[in-house]
């Protein structure tokens, strides 16, 4: 199974945001154990760095981003993906970009803490809880 982890799940892991951290950490550990192939969109490491350096410091955040890049495959947010996101019928452009990255890469699902934001998705959407129960 090939699954994109939404930025909010990755931020929950990196920033240890409770009560969401435990499930996010389990998802990352499952990627490390090769239970499934984990993906992030190419905008996720940038967002993690931008947010993380303010809250955890530059050095810790760089280490976290490097670890993510070792564990996860990266879906390109190229021009086509960014343009398609405008037509994806999502309320939030960032969510639309995440979705279009998953579609372009032909992924099986997206794991997000906000499944309701993906009501118009054409790929399977899981909350972290649902995903961990299903895998």
Phi and psi restraints in degrees (value plus and minus 20) as a CYANA .aco file:
   2 UNK   PHI    -138.1   -98.1
   2 UNK   PSI      98.4   138.4
   3 UNK   PHI    -153.1  -113.1
   3 UNK   PSI     112.5   152.5
   4 UNK   PHI    -109.7   -69.7
   4 UNK   PSI     109.3   149.3
   5 UNK   PHI    -113.9   -73.9
   5 UNK   PSI     102.4   142.4
   6 UNK   PHI     -82.6   -42.6
   6 UNK   PSI     135.2   175.2
   7 UNK   PHI     -75.8   -35.8
   7 UNK   PSI     -56.8   -16.8
   8 UNK   PHI     -83.7   -43.7
   8 UNK   PSI     -54.6   -14.6
   9 UNK   PHI     -88.4   -48.4
   9 UNK   PSI     -62.0   -22.0
  10 UNK   PHI     -86.7   -46.7
  10 UNK   PSI     -60.8   -20.8
  11 UNK   PHI     -84.4   -44.4
  11 UNK   PSI     -56.9   -16.9
  12 UNK   PHI     -79.1   -39.1
  12 UNK   PSI     -59.6   -19.6
  13 UNK   PHI     -89.8   -49.8
  13 UNK   PSI     -74.7   -34.7
  14 UNK   PHI     -85.1   -45.1
  14 UNK   PSI     -62.1   -22.1
  15 UNK   PHI    -110.5   -70.5
  15 UNK   PSI     -19.7    20.3
  16 UNK   PHI      33.1    73.1
  16 UNK   PSI      27.5    67.5
  17 UNK   PHI     -98.6   -58.6
  17 UNK   PSI      97.7   137.7
  18 UNK   PHI    -114.1   -74.1
  18 UNK   PSI     123.4   163.4
  19 UNK   PHI    -113.1   -73.1
  19 UNK   PSI      -4.8    35.2
  20 UNK   PHI    -108.9   -68.9
  20 UNK   PSI     -35.1     4.9
  21 UNK   PHI     -80.1   -40.1
  21 UNK   PSI     -62.9   -22.9
  22 UNK   PHI     -78.8   -38.8
  22 UNK   PSI     -65.7   -25.7
  23 UNK   PHI     -89.7   -49.7
  23 UNK   PSI     -59.4   -19.4
  24 UNK   PHI     -82.6   -42.6
  24 UNK   PSI     -61.6   -21.6
  25 UNK   PHI     -83.6   -43.6
  25 UNK   PSI     -60.7   -20.7
  26 UNK   PHI     -83.1   -43.1
  26 UNK   PSI     -58.9   -18.9
  27 UNK   PHI     -82.7   -42.7
  27 UNK   PSI     -65.9   -25.9
  28 UNK   PHI     -83.7   -43.7
  28 UNK   PSI     -61.3   -21.3
  29 UNK   PHI     -83.4   -43.4
  29 UNK   PSI     -56.7   -16.7
  30 UNK   PHI     -87.3   -47.3
  30 UNK   PSI     -54.7   -14.7
  31 UNK   PHI     -84.6   -44.6
  31 UNK   PSI     -65.2   -25.2
  32 UNK   PHI     -81.9   -41.9
  32 UNK   PSI     -54.0   -14.0
  33 UNK   PHI    -103.9   -63.9
  33 UNK   PSI     -19.4    20.6
  34 UNK   PHI      44.5    84.5
  34 UNK   PSI       9.8    49.8
  35 UNK   PHI     -87.0   -47.0
  35 UNK   PSI     -47.1    -7.1
  36 UNK   PHI    -177.5  -137.5
  36 UNK   PSI     145.9   185.9
  37 UNK   PHI    -113.0   -73.0
  37 UNK   PSI      97.0   137.0
  38 UNK   PHI    -110.9   -70.9
  38 UNK   PSI     120.6   160.6
  39 UNK   PHI    -147.9  -107.9
  39 UNK   PSI     132.4   172.4
  40 UNK   PHI    -150.8  -110.8
  40 UNK   PSI     135.8   175.8
  41 UNK   PHI     -97.3   -57.3
  41 UNK   PSI     139.7   179.7
  42 UNK   PHI     -87.2   -47.2
  42 UNK   PSI     -34.4     5.6
  43 UNK   PHI    -101.2   -61.2
  43 UNK   PSI     -39.0     1.0
  44 UNK   PHI     -84.9   -44.9
  44 UNK   PSI     -69.9   -29.9
  45 UNK   PHI     -78.9   -38.9
  45 UNK   PSI     -54.4   -14.4
  46 UNK   PHI     -85.7   -45.7
  46 UNK   PSI     -66.6   -26.6
  47 UNK   PHI     -85.0   -45.0
  47 UNK   PSI     -57.8   -17.8
  48 UNK   PHI     -84.3   -44.3
  48 UNK   PSI     -64.3   -24.3
  49 UNK   PHI     -83.1   -43.1
  49 UNK   PSI     -67.3   -27.3
  50 UNK   PHI     -79.1   -39.1
  50 UNK   PSI     -66.1   -26.1
  51 UNK   PHI     -96.7   -56.7
  51 UNK   PSI     -63.7   -23.7
  52 UNK   PHI     -86.1   -46.1
  52 UNK   PSI     -58.7   -18.7
  53 UNK   PHI     -84.5   -44.5
  53 UNK   PSI     -48.3    -8.3
  54 UNK   PHI     -95.2   -55.2
  54 UNK   PSI     -50.7   -10.7
  55 UNK   PHI    -122.3   -82.3
  55 UNK   PSI     -50.7   -10.7
  56 UNK   PHI    -138.7   -98.7
  56 UNK   PSI     -28.0    12.0
  57 UNK   PHI      75.6   115.6
  57 UNK   PSI     135.3   175.3
  58 UNK   PHI     -82.8   -42.8
  58 UNK   PSI     -69.7   -29.7
  59 UNK   PHI     -82.6   -42.6
  59 UNK   PSI     -67.0   -27.0
  60 UNK   PHI     -83.5   -43.5
  60 UNK   PSI     -57.4   -17.4
  61 UNK   PHI     -90.2   -50.2
  61 UNK   PSI     -59.4   -19.4
  62 UNK   PHI     -81.3   -41.3
  62 UNK   PSI     -62.0   -22.0
  63 UNK   PHI     -80.4   -40.4
  63 UNK   PSI     -62.3   -22.3
  64 UNK   PHI     -85.5   -45.5
  64 UNK   PSI     -63.2   -23.2
  65 UNK   PHI     -85.3   -45.3
  65 UNK   PSI     -61.3   -21.3
  66 UNK   PHI     -81.6   -41.6
  66 UNK   PSI     -59.7   -19.7
  67 UNK   PHI     -84.8   -44.8
  67 UNK   PSI     -63.2   -23.2
  68 UNK   PHI     -77.9   -37.9
  68 UNK   PSI     -63.6   -23.6
  69 UNK   PHI     -89.0   -49.0
  69 UNK   PSI     -44.7    -4.7
  70 UNK   PHI     -94.8   -54.8
  70 UNK   PSI     -55.6   -15.6
  71 UNK   PHI    -109.0   -69.0
  71 UNK   PSI     -58.2   -18.2
  72 UNK   PHI    -125.0   -85.0
  72 UNK   PSI     126.0   166.0
  73 UNK   PHI     -97.4   -57.4
  73 UNK   PSI     139.9   179.9
  74 UNK   PHI    -141.7  -101.7
  74 UNK   PSI     106.0   146.0
  75 UNK   PHI    -107.1   -67.1
  75 UNK   PSI     112.1   152.1
  76 UNK   PHI     -94.1   -54.1
  76 UNK   PSI     115.0   155.0
  77 UNK   PHI    -120.6   -80.6
  77 UNK   PSI      52.8    92.8
  78 UNK   PHI    -104.1   -64.1
  78 UNK   PSI    -196.9  -156.9
  79 UNK   PHI     -76.6   -36.6
  79 UNK   PSI     -64.0   -24.0
  80 UNK   PHI     -81.7   -41.7
  80 UNK   PSI     -65.5   -25.5
  81 UNK   PHI     -81.4   -41.4
  81 UNK   PSI     -66.2   -26.2
  82 UNK   PHI     -84.5   -44.5
  82 UNK   PSI     -57.3   -17.3
  83 UNK   PHI     -92.2   -52.2
  83 UNK   PSI     -62.2   -22.2
  84 UNK   PHI     -81.7   -41.7
  84 UNK   PSI     -50.2   -10.2
  85 UNK   PHI     -81.2   -41.2
  85 UNK   PSI     -50.1   -10.1
  86 UNK   PHI     -86.7   -46.7
  86 UNK   PSI     -47.9    -7.9
  87 UNK   PHI    -117.9   -77.9
  87 UNK   PSI     -16.6    23.4
  88 UNK   PHI    -100.0   -60.0
  88 UNK   PSI     -22.4    17.6
  89 UNK   PHI      40.4    80.4
  89 UNK   PSI      25.2    65.2
  90 UNK   PHI    -131.3   -91.3
  90 UNK   PSI     130.9   170.9
  91 UNK   PHI     -94.3   -54.3
  91 UNK   PSI     -47.9    -7.9
  92 UNK   PHI    -137.7   -97.7
  92 UNK   PSI     106.8   146.8
  93 UNK   PHI     -82.3   -42.3
  93 UNK   PSI     -61.0   -21.0
  94 UNK   PHI     -81.5   -41.5
  94 UNK   PSI     -62.6   -22.6
  95 UNK   PHI     -83.3   -43.3
  95 UNK   PSI     -60.4   -20.4
  96 UNK   PHI     -82.2   -42.2
  96 UNK   PSI     -59.3   -19.3
  97 UNK   PHI     -84.8   -44.8
  97 UNK   PSI     -64.0   -24.0
  98 UNK   PHI     -77.4   -37.4
  98 UNK   PSI     -67.8   -27.8
  99 UNK   PHI     -80.7   -40.7
  99 UNK   PSI     -67.7   -27.7
 100 UNK   PHI     -86.6   -46.6
 100 UNK   PSI     -50.4   -10.4
 101 UNK   PHI     -82.5   -42.5
 101 UNK   PSI     -65.7   -25.7
 102 UNK   PHI     -83.9   -43.9
 102 UNK   PSI     -60.4   -20.4
 103 UNK   PHI     -85.1   -45.1
 103 UNK   PSI     -66.7   -26.7
 104 UNK   PHI     -82.0   -42.0
 104 UNK   PSI     -52.1   -12.1
 105 UNK   PHI    -110.0   -70.0
 105 UNK   PSI     -21.8    18.2
 106 UNK   PHI      38.2    78.2
 106 UNK   PSI      25.4    65.4
 107 UNK   PHI    -100.2   -60.2
 107 UNK   PSI     141.2   181.2
 108 UNK   PHI    -102.3   -62.3
 108 UNK   PSI     -49.4    -9.4
 109 UNK   PHI    -184.5  -144.5
 109 UNK   PSI     148.6   188.6
 110 UNK   PHI    -146.0  -106.0
 110 UNK   PSI     114.9   154.9
 111 UNK   PHI    -125.3   -85.3
 111 UNK   PSI     102.7   142.7
 112 UNK   PHI    -163.0  -123.0
 112 UNK   PSI     130.3   170.3
 113 UNK   PHI     -98.4   -58.4
 113 UNK   PSI     -30.5     9.5
 114 UNK   PHI    -142.9  -102.9
 114 UNK   PSI      46.3    86.3
 115 UNK   PHI     -76.4   -36.4
 115 UNK   PSI     -51.4   -11.4
 116 UNK   PHI     -83.2   -43.2
 116 UNK   PSI     -44.9    -4.9
 117 UNK   PHI     -91.8   -51.8
 117 UNK   PSI     -32.1     7.9
 118 UNK   PHI    -133.3   -93.3
 118 UNK   PSI       8.5    48.5
 119 UNK   PHI     -81.4   -41.4
 119 UNK   PSI     -43.2    -3.2
 120 UNK   PHI    -119.3   -79.3
 120 UNK   PSI      -2.4    37.6
 121 UNK   PHI     -90.3   -50.3
 121 UNK   PSI     128.4   168.4
 122 UNK   PHI    -123.5   -83.5
 122 UNK   PSI     -15.6    24.4
 123 UNK   PHI    -138.8   -98.8
 123 UNK   PSI     141.1   181.1
 124 UNK   PHI     -82.7   -42.7
 124 UNK   PSI     116.1   156.1
 125 UNK   PHI    -136.7   -96.7
 125 UNK   PSI     111.0   151.0
 126 UNK   PHI    -143.7  -103.7
 126 UNK   PSI     126.3   166.3
 127 UNK   PHI     -99.4   -59.4
 127 UNK   PSI     142.2   182.2
 128 UNK   PHI     -76.0   -36.0
 128 UNK   PSI     -60.6   -20.6
 129 UNK   PHI     -81.9   -41.9
 129 UNK   PSI     -68.3   -28.3
 130 UNK   PHI     -80.9   -40.9
 130 UNK   PSI     -63.2   -23.2
 131 UNK   PHI     -83.9   -43.9
 131 UNK   PSI     -66.3   -26.3
 132 UNK   PHI     -85.4   -45.4
 132 UNK   PSI     -50.9   -10.9
 133 UNK   PHI     -92.5   -52.5
 133 UNK   PSI     -55.6   -15.6
 134 UNK   PHI     -99.7   -59.7
 134 UNK   PSI     -52.7   -12.7
